[in-house]
């Protein structure tokens, strides 16, 4: 009985190692190797998808967002939760329907903010800033004032 369990355990371990070995290769993206594309809604900003497809419903995605010094994301909201990690620079973030610099909170490298769907917010870069934005698609942005 002990020998049978040992063989069974060995077979399970071998199967698990085979499955682990069949995993996809990691995706490595740096700001220098990213394939940057303009973001039409936000002047001067560029994005580079790291994983997934932000436009697809139910799919996890992550992308880098490059914001030039003084770049502004005017008041807007998203149809899903948006998770933002500041990789470099400083992102100034505020809540509400009107951009008010006096109410913005500075978020430096390593800061993370999770903005629930429908929450009105705005942002501005203090210096060149790179973010990682992730969530479950579709990633939609609705500007409050066009």
PyMOL commands that set and color helices and strands:
alter all, ss='L'
color gray80, all
select helices_A, chain A and resi 2-21+101-103
alter helices_A, ss='H'
color red, helices_A
select strands_A, chain A and resi 37-38+46-51+60-67+72-78+82-95+105-107+112-115+121-136+141-143
alter strands_A, ss='S'
color yellow, strands_A
deselect
rebuild
show_as cartoon
